[in-house]
Amino acid sequence: MQALVIEDVSCAFGEVVAVDRFSLAVEPGEFVTLLGPSGCGKTTTLRMVAGLERNTGGRILIGDVVASDPAAHVFVPPDRRRLGVVFQSYAIWPHMTVFENVAYPLRVRRRPAAEIRERVKAALRLVEMEAFTDRPSPALSGGQQQRVAIARALVFAPQVLLLDEPLSNLDARLRSQMGDEFRALQRRLAITSLYVTHDQEEAMALSDRVVVMDRGHALQVGSPEAIYRRPASRGVAAFFGAPNLLDGRVAACRRHDESEFRLTVAGAGWHGECRAAEPYGNDEPVIVLARPENVAVAAGASACADTGTITFAGEVTERIFRGARLSLKVATPGRIVNVDASASCGIAVGDRIALAIAPAGTWAIRPDTGQELPGSLN
C-alpha cells in the first residue's frame, strides 16, 4: 500500500489554475521533493495534501483513506489527517517553552499527561533537543527552532511528514548541516516525507525522488541523478545550474546498450557523439546537453581527442573563483561555453584554451520538449 496518492488533482483560484491534473504516488518511507520556481504549484500541492487548501478536482489518499475527493463530497479536516507539517517559518509559538510547543499536537488530541511527557521526551531526544525542554522559544537559534518544529511534527507519529521549505531561513552553512541531519533522521525512522523547495542542490542532496514542476504540471519525476544527468526536456535541463545546450543535427544513430542509443551529431563548428534515451532519424534536430563539470580543459588552442569527443577552442572571457573550482565562460565560434575547472589550473581571462566533451558527459534532448522554466539558472 502506498503512503500517499495524489490522483489527477487540480486547484483553481478563480480563473487561475495553480495545479492542473497533477498525479504522484509516494511509497512508505520514501523522501520525495517537489521542486520548481516560484508559482509552479508545489506549495499549493503540499497545502492540498495537508488539507489547508481544497482541491477542485481529483482525489488525495493518505494510506488507504480518501482524504479529499470533491466529486464524492469527501473532505477530511487537517487535524484528522495524521500528517505532520513543518512550515517555512517553523510556526514556533513564542509564549511557549520548547516542551509546550512539542506537546501541543498531543494536547489538542486530549492525550493523557503521562503519555504526553513520554512522547515529548522521545521526540526531543530524536532531534537532540532534550536538554532544552524548559527553554523559552525566543531564546532558541534558527537551527534549534527548526529541530523543535520537526519534533512537534513527529510527536504524534504522523503517517506522512510535509515540509514547506524548512531550511530557507537558515544561513548556507547551517542549511547544509541541518539538511544532512534531517535526511539521516528521516532514513533512520523511515518517515514518509513530502518536501517542497526551489533549491536544486537541496533537492538533489535530500531526495529519493524529485518532481520537477512548472505551471501546475509535473515535467519529470525520477531520482536526482537521473533528472540531472538525463533530463527529459530543455526546461528540466536548464533549471539545474548553467548547462551548455548545443544545437545540432543527427548524422547517424546506433544502439549503444539495452538502455541507450549513441548519436553522431554535428553543429556549427563542432561534431562528435552524444548519448540518447531513444532513436533519432538522420538530419533530425537535437540539443546536446553538456554540464560545465563535464567539459574538460586541455592546454593550447587545440585538442587531440578520441573518436566521438566534441572539441572546441576559444578564449576565456570570464573567470569566477568559487573556492575549489573556477567557473569559466569561454567564447568559441558561435557560442559561449560554460566550464567548471580546478581552481589550481592557472587559467586567466584572455587565455586561449581547448575544450573537450566526451560522449559519457552528454545527453540528447529533442528541441520541441518545452522552453526553460521561469527562474532557471542559466
N, C-alpha and C positions, 0 to 999 in steps of 0.2 A: 504493500500500500504506500502510495506517495504521501509525503508530509504536507505538501501544498500543491494545489492545482488551480491555475488561473486559465480559464477556458473562454476564448473569444470575448474578452472583457473590453468594454468601451466606457468612456466617461466624457460627457459633453457639458460645457458650461455655456448655456445659450447656444449660439451658433458655432462656438469654438469647440472643436473636438480635441481634447487633451490626450486621450488614449483611444486607439482605434483597433478593435478586434485583436487584442494582444493575448497571446497564449504562452504559458510556461508551466512546466511540472518540475517540482523540486523534490529530490529524494531525501529520505531520513538521514540526518547528519551531514547533509551537503551544504556548502557555503556558495551561494550564488549572488553575484553582484549585477545590479542594473547600472549601466554606465552610459553616459551621454552628456551633451551640452545642456545648459540651462534651457528649460522649456521643452525638453524632449519627451516628458511624460513619466519619468522614472519616479519622482516623489509622489505624483498623483497615483501611480500604480501601487506604491507602498501604502499610501493612506487608504486606498480601497481595500487592500488586504487587512489593514488594521480596523476597518470599519469607520474611519474618520471621514471618508468620502463614500458616497453611494455610487456604485457602477450603474450606468444606464443601459447596459447590455451585457450578455454573457453571465457567467457564474464563477464563484470562488468557493473552493472546497478546502477545508483545513482537516487533514486526515480524511476520514470518510464522512465528515459532516459538511453539508452545504451551508456556508456562512452567508452567502448573498446570491440571490437569483431573482432579479426584478420580474422576470416573466412568470415566475411561480409565486411572487409576492413573499419571498423569503428574505429576511434581513436579521442576522444575529447581532445584537448590540456589541460594541467594542469590549465591554467588561466581561462578556461571556464567551469570548473567542479563544481564551487560553493562549494569548500572544504576549510576548514581552516586547517593549518598544524602547529604543534609545534614540532620543531626539538630538538634532544638531546642537541645540543649546543646553542639552543634558536635562533641563527642567528640574534641577535640584531646588527644593524649597528652602529658602534662606532662613526661615524661622524654625527649622527643624534640625536636630542633630543628625549625624550620619545614621545612627540606629533607626531613628524615626523615619527618615527618608526611605530606607530599605524596607522597613516594616510596613509601610503604608499599603502596598498591594494586599498584604495579608490581613490588615485591619479592616479594609473595606470588604473583604470576603468573610469577615467575622470569624477568623480562626482563633482557637484558644491561645491564651497568653503564653503558656509553656511552649506550644508549637512555634509561635512567633519568635520567641527567644532563640530556640534551637535553629530554626531555618535562617534567621538573620545572621546568626553567628557563622553558620556554614557558608552562606553566600559571601560574607565579608572575608572569610578565610580564603575562598576561591580567588578573590581579586587582591589578596594581600593587604586588606584594609582593617583587619580586626583590631589593631592597636588604636584605631581612630574612632571607635564606636561612639564615644560621648562628645566628640569634637563638633562644634557648631559648623554648619555647612559653609558659611562665608570665610572660614579660616582654612579652607582647602585650596590647593593649587588646581590648575586646569586638569592635569593628569589624574589627580586624586578624585576630582568631581566626576571625571569620566568613569573611573573604577566604581564609584558609588552608583552611578546611573546603570552600569552593567549589572552590578549586584542586585539592584532593585528590579531590573528586568528578569533576572534569573531566579529570584527568591521563591516564586510560586510554581517553578518547574513548567515553563511555557512549552507548548508544542513547537512553536516557531518563534525565533527571535528576529525582530525587524530593527534595522539600524539605518537612520537617515543622516548620512554624512557626519558621523560622530567624531571624526578626527579633524574636521576642518578648522576648528577654533584653536588648535594647538600649533606651537612652532614646529619647524621642519624636523628637528632632532627628536622632539618628544612624539611627534606624529608617527615617525618611523618606529620608535621604540614601542609605543602603545599599540600600533598595528600588529607588530610581531607578537607582543604579549597576548593580545586578544585572539589572534589566529591560533596560538598554541593552546589557549584555554578552550577555544571552540573545538579544536581537534580532540583534546583530552576528554571533553564532556560529550562529544558528538552532538552538538546543538545544531539543529537545522536553522540556517541563517539566511535571511534575505537582506542584502546590503545595498545602499544607494550611494553613489559617488560620481563626481565629474573628473576625478583624478585618475589618469590612466595607469600610472605606476602603482598606485594604491590598489586598484582593481586587480592588476596582474599579480601583485605580491600576495594578496589575501585569498583569492578565489579558487574554488574548484572549477566553476564555470562562470563565464562573463556573458551578459546580454547587452550588446551594443544597441542603443535606442536612438531614434530620431523621429520627431513629429508623431509621437504616439505609436510607432511601429518598432518591432524588433528587426534590426538589419542583419544581425548574425548572432548565433548562440554557439558557444564552444569553450574549450579550455583556453586559458590565457595565451599559451604558446601557439595554439592553432590560429587564434584570431590575430595575433601579432605577426606570425610568420606566413600565414595562408589566408589573408583576408578575402572575403567573398566579393567585395566591391571597392571602388575607388574611395567612397566615403569612409568605410571602415579603415582602409589603409591609411588615409590621410589624417584620421583622428589620433593616431598614435605617433607622436614625435614629428620629425621633419623628413619624411621619406622622399626618395627620388622616384619619380613616376615618369618613365621614359616611353614616349610614343614610338611605336614601331609597327612593322608588318611581318607576318609569318611567312617564312620561306620554305619550311619543312616541319613535319610533326611526326614523332615516333613514340611508341610506348616505352617508358623507362623501366617501370616495375608495375606491380599489381595496383598501386595507388596513384601513380603519377605518370605524366607524359613529359617529354622533353621537346621543346620548340627551338628551331633555328630562326632567329629573329634579326631583322635589320632596321636601323633607324637612320636619322640624319647624321652621318659621320661615324657610325658605330655599327657593329654586328656581333653576334655571339649566340649563346644558348641560354634558355631560362626554363624553369620548372613550371608545370601547369597541372591543374586538377582534372582537366578534360581535354579532349582533342580539339584542335583548331584546323581550319582549312587553309590551304595555300592562299596567300595575299590577304588574309583576314587581318584587320587592325587589332592591335594588342597594346596594353600598357604593361610595362615591365617594372615591377616594384623591386627596389634595392634599398634596404635600410642603410643609414650612414655608417653603422658599425660593420657592414659587410662590404664596404668599398675600401680596398687595400691601397696603400700608398707605396709607390716604388720610386727610387732615385732617378733623376734625369727627366728628360722631356718625352720619353717613350718607354713602352713596356713590352717585353717579350713574354707573351702569355701562352699558356696551354690552350689547345684547341677548345673552343666554346666560351672562353673567357671574354667578357666585354671589356674593352680598353678605351681610355680617354687620355688626353694630355691637356693641361690647362694651367692657368695662373691663379694663385691664391689671392682672393680679393678681400677675404675677411677671416680673422682668427680670434676666437674667443677661448680664453683659458677657463677650464671648469674643474681644476684640481688634477685628477688623474688622467684627464683627457682634454684634447683640443677639439672644438667644433670649427670646422673649416668650410668656407664656401669657395669653390673652385670654378672659375669661368672657363668652360670648354666650348667648342664651336656649337652654337645653337642652344646652350642650356647652362644653368648653374647647378653644380653637383654638390650636395651636402655630404661631408665626410667627418667621421669621428676618428681621430688619430691619437696615439700616445702623446702625453704631454712632454715626454722627453725626446721627441723626434726632431726638434730643432727647426721646424718649418716656420717661415715668416711670411707676412704679406708681401706679395710681389714675386715669390718663388715660382718657378715653373716645375710642376710635378706631374708624374704619370699615375694614373688610377686604373685599377683592375677589379672587375666584379666577376667572381666565379659563379657558375650556374647554381651551386648549392645555396648561394646568398640571394637568389632571385625568386620572384613569383609572378605568374601571368594573371592579369585582370582584364576582363572584357570592358571596352570603353563605355558601353551603354548600361553599366551597372550602378548608376547614380553619381551625383556630384558630391563634393566634400561637405561634411557636416558643418553647421554653424559652430564656431568655437574651435574648429580643428587647428592644431598647432602645426603650421606648415611654413 
